[in-house]
Amino acid sequence: LLHDCSPTSSPPLIYTAMFVDVHFMLFYTAVFNALQSSLVRLLTTQLTDRVWLRTEDMDIRHYVALRREYDRLEKTMALNNNKNDTNNNNNSIREISSRSASYSEHGHDSESTTSAWKSFQQALRDLAFQLRHPILSRRMSQLTLPIRFHALRSHFIDSYDLPPKFKVSHYLKRSLTSVLLDFVHISSASWIMLMVTANLLWFLSGVLLYVTEDPLEVEEFLVYIFVFMMVVFVIVAFVLFFKMKSIFS
């Protein structure tokens, strides 16, 4: 309504209309962030209740049976990859030598780069194995979760000298809740960056509209910006994924 009245009003309401647009953009951003955080909270709560709590309450005899099946499948996977063992060992020796020389020359940056590249190669090998043996790979991934959770639980209890019956799953759920609450809060720096980005896009769109005098050009420009940001987001997500795999491998 302000945009419709601004050309004929005295004085013009164009600046008020722009302020209202920015205000509603920030408001809808906060609402969307709250809804997204609530949805993530709901999904993670269901996942943690199904995985962490049930896994920790698992009967010890059932866990031993799962551990034996896991070891058997691990040996089966090793036999399937037996053809590449010699090459992998030789490559590992060369990687260790190269890593030592590289570390002495470049320090931690070279170490992290090598680890990330090794994690990426391992992910490709895991993907190839999943395509060749889908049933075996699916069962292996089902067994990996309880095995690793119990290993993490034992290490956590031993490291902090906790009682054997300490509920690690409850501690993890409280930690997860704390992290999700931090996601709901939007810091002042984030608001400033959002406003700067929005104003920059507004300015560039205005310049493009002034030069071309074609609103379709502005629409294509904004679409390209959106697609570019999504591509960058996907790349960063994959980089973080491989980095986390290299940390926990």
VENGIRA-V366070 format. One record per residue. N is the residue number from 1. PHI is phi as a letter, one per 40 degrees, with the letter a starting at -180 (NA if undefined). OMEGA is omega in whole degrees, -180 to 180 (none if undefined). BURIAL is 1 if it has 16 or more other C-alpha atoms within 10 Angstrom, else 0. Layout:
BEGIN
n: (N | N)
phi: (PHI | PHI)
omega: (OMEGA | OMEGA)
burial: (BURIAL | BURIAL)
END
This chain:
BEGIN
n: (1 | 2 | 3 | 4 | 5 | 6 | 7 | 8 | 9 | 10 | 11 | 12 | 13 | 14 | 15 | 16 | 17 | 18 | 19 | 20 | 21 | 22 | 23 | 24 | 25 | 26 | 27 | 28 | 29 | 30 | 31 | 32 | 33 | 34 | 35 | 36 | 37 | 38 | 39 | 40 | 41 | 42 | 43 | 44 | 45 | 46 | 47 | 48 | 49 | 50 | 51 | 52 | 53 | 54 | 55 | 56 | 57 | 58 | 59 | 60 | 61 | 62 | 63 | 64 | 65 | 66 | 67 | 68 | 69 | 70 | 71 | 72 | 73 | 74 | 75 | 76 | 77 | 78 | 79 | 80 | 81 | 82 | 83 | 84 | 85 | 86 | 87 | 88 | 89 | 90 | 91 | 92 | 93 | 94 | 95 | 96 | 97 | 98 | 99 | 100 | 101 | 102 | 103 | 104 | 105 | 106 | 107 | 108 | 109 | 110 | 111 | 112 | 113 | 114 | 115 | 116 | 117 | 118 | 119 | 120 | 121 | 122 | 123 | 124 | 125 | 126 | 127 | 128 | 129 | 130 | 131 | 132 | 133 | 134 | 135 | 136 | 137 | 138 | 139 | 140 | 141 | 142 | 143 | 144 | 145 | 146 | 147 | 148 | 149 | 150 | 151 | 152 | 153 | 154 | 155 | 156 | 157 | 158 | 159 | 160 | 161 | 162 | 163 | 164 | 165 | 166 | 167 | 168 | 169 | 170 | 171 | 172 | 173 | 174 | 175 | 176 | 177 | 178 | 179 | 180 | 181 | 182 | 183 | 184 | 185 | 186 | 187 | 188 | 189 | 190 | 191 | 192 | 193 | 194 | 195 | 196 | 197 | 198 | 199 | 200 | 201 | 202 | 203 | 204 | 205 | 206 | 207 | 208 | 209 | 210 | 211 | 212 | 213 | 214 | 215 | 216 | 217 | 218 | 219 | 220 | 221 | 222 | 223 | 224 | 225 | 226 | 227 | 228 | 229 | 230 | 231 | 232 | 233 | 234 | 235 | 236 | 237 | 238 | 239 | 240 | 241 | 242 | 243 | 244 | 245 | 246 | 247 | 248 | 249)
phi: (NA | c | c | c | c | c | c | b | c | b | c | c | b | c | c | c | c | c | c | c | c | c | c | c | c | c | c | c | c | c | c | c | c | c | c | c | c | c | c | c | c | c | c | c | c | c | c | c | c | c | b | c | c | c | c | c | c | c | c | c | c | c | c | c | c | c | c | c | c | c | c | c | c | c | c | c | c | c | c | c | c | c | c | b | c | c | c | c | c | c | c | c | c | c | c | c | c | c | c | c | c | c | c | c | c | b | g | c | c | c | c | c | c | c | c | c | c | c | c | c | c | c | c | c | c | c | c | c | c | c | c | c | b | c | c | c | c | c | c | c | c | c | c | c | c | c | c | c | c | c | c | c | c | c | c | c | c | c | c | b | f | c | c | c | c | c | c | c | c | c | c | c | c | c | c | c | c | c | c | c | c | c | c | c | c | b | c | c | c | c | c | c | c | c | c | c | c | c | c | c | c | c | c | c | c | c | c | c | c | c | c | c | f | b | c | c | c | c | c | c | c | c | c | c | c | c | c | c | c | c | c | c | c | c | c | c | c | c | c | c | c | c | c | c | c | c | c | c | c)
omega: (178 | 178 | 180 | -177 | -172 | -179 | -175 | -176 | 179 | -3 | -178 | 180 | -177 | -179 | 176 | 179 | 179 | 179 | 179 | 178 | 179 | 180 | 180 | 177 | 178 | 179 | -180 | 176 | 178 | 180 | 179 | 179 | 179 | 179 | 179 | 179 | 178 | 178 | 178 | 178 | -180 | -179 | -179 | 178 | 178 | -179 | -179 | 177 | -179 | -173 | -173 | -175 | -179 | 179 | -180 | 179 | -179 | 178 | -175 | 179 | 177 | 178 | 178 | 178 | 177 | 180 | 179 | 178 | 178 | 179 | 179 | 178 | 178 | 176 | 177 | 177 | 179 | 178 | 178 | 179 | -175 | -178 | -177 | -176 | -177 | 179 | -180 | 179 | 178 | 178 | 180 | 179 | 179 | 180 | 179 | 179 | 180 | -180 | 179 | 179 | -179 | -179 | 180 | -177 | -173 | 176 | -171 | -179 | 179 | 179 | -179 | 179 | 178 | 180 | 179 | 179 | 178 | 178 | 177 | 178 | 179 | 178 | 177 | 178 | 178 | 178 | 178 | 178 | 178 | 179 | -180 | -177 | -175 | -178 | 179 | -180 | 179 | 180 | 179 | 180 | 175 | -179 | -176 | -176 | 180 | -180 | -179 | 179 | 179 | 175 | 177 | -180 | 180 | 180 | -180 | -179 | 179 | -177 | -176 | 175 | -178 | 177 | -178 | -179 | 179 | -177 | 178 | -179 | 178 | 177 | 179 | 179 | 178 | 177 | 178 | 178 | 178 | 179 | -180 | 176 | 175 | 178 | -179 | -179 | 177 | -176 | 179 | 179 | 178 | 177 | -179 | 179 | 178 | 179 | 178 | 180 | 180 | 179 | 178 | 177 | 177 | -179 | -180 | 177 | 178 | 178 | 180 | 178 | 179 | -177 | -174 | -176 | -179 | 180 | 179 | 177 | 178 | 178 | 178 | 178 | 180 | 177 | 178 | 178 | 180 | 180 | 179 | 179 | 178 | 178 | 178 | 179 | -180 | 180 | 179 | 179 | 178 | 178 | 178 | 179 | -180 | 177 | 178 | 178 | 179 | 179 | -175 | 179 | none)
burial: (0 | 1 | 0 | 0 | 0 | 1 | 0 | 0 | 0 | 0 | 0 | 0 | 1 | 1 | 0 | 0 | 1 | 0 | 0 | 0 | 0 | 0 | 0 | 0 | 0 | 0 | 0 | 0 | 0 | 1 | 0 | 0 | 1 | 1 | 0 | 0 | 1 | 0 | 0 | 0 | 1 | 0 | 0 | 1 | 0 | 0 | 0 | 1 | 0 | 0 | 0 | 1 | 1 | 0 | 1 | 1 | 0 | 0 | 0 | 0 | 0 | 0 | 1 | 0 | 0 | 1 | 1 | 0 | 0 | 1 | 0 | 0 | 1 | 0 | 0 | 0 | 1 | 0 | 0 | 0 | 0 | 0 | 0 | 0 | 0 | 0 | 0 | 0 | 0 | 0 | 0 | 0 | 0 | 0 | 0 | 0 | 0 | 0 | 1 | 0 | 0 | 1 | 1 | 0 | 0 | 0 | 0 | 0 | 0 | 1 | 0 | 0 | 0 | 1 | 1 | 1 | 0 | 1 | 1 | 1 | 0 | 1 | 0 | 0 | 0 | 0 | 0 | 0 | 1 | 0 | 0 | 0 | 0 | 0 | 0 | 0 | 1 | 0 | 0 | 1 | 0 | 0 | 1 | 0 | 0 | 1 | 1 | 0 | 1 | 1 | 0 | 0 | 1 | 0 | 0 | 0 | 1 | 0 | 0 | 0 | 0 | 0 | 0 | 0 | 0 | 0 | 1 | 1 | 1 | 0 | 0 | 0 | 1 | 0 | 0 | 1 | 0 | 0 | 0 | 1 | 0 | 0 | 0 | 1 | 0 | 0 | 0 | 0 | 0 | 0 | 0 | 0 | 0 | 0 | 0 | 0 | 0 | 0 | 0 | 0 | 0 | 0 | 0 | 0 | 1 | 0 | 0 | 1 | 1 | 0 | 0 | 0 | 0 | 0 | 0 | 0 | 0 | 1 | 0 | 0 | 0 | 1 | 0 | 0 | 0 | 0 | 0 | 0 | 0 | 0 | 0 | 0 | 0 | 0 | 0 | 0 | 0 | 0 | 0 | 0 | 0 | 1 | 1 | 0 | 1 | 1 | 0 | 0 | 0)
END
